[in-house]
Amino acid sequence: MAQKITRGYKAMLDEANAKIRTLTVEEAIPLVGRDDIVFVDLRDPRELNREGRLPGALHCPRGMLEFWIDPESPYHKPAFAEDKTFVFFCAAGWRSALSAATAQDMGLTPVAHIEGGFTAWKKAGGPVEETAPKR
């Protein structure tokens, strides 16, 4: 018997976006370099190497997010215990919306995510560090 998905990704994104703060790239770009902001890059390493990085962003693979946030986890990262605002982003804004909602549900506040993700960031002229030579 085939699986019957009862709650798809669109519904999950709608639910996440209804409860989190969403920043446009125009709102997010001026936050780069601020001491009270942590940009969290959820993209996988191939995406970082191919597209570049947001300067100073913390790279957190999406699959490790909950474990890095939770201080009870053996994988906890101290950056997530700081009294700062966490701005999540991915390539298009889907993973980051779900991640921001998860982080907020876990008690990490304040959080936000970037609408349109790194793709919109680059298109708007946000600062980018190249990570691998282009061929």
Secondary structure, 3 states (H helix, E strand, C coil): CCCCCCCCHHHHHHHHHHHCEEECHHHHHHHCCCCCEEEEECCCHHHHHHHCECCCCEECCHHHHHHHHCCCCCCCCHHHHCCCEEEEECCCCHHHHHHHHHHHHHCCCCEEEECCHHHHHHHCCCCCECCCCCC
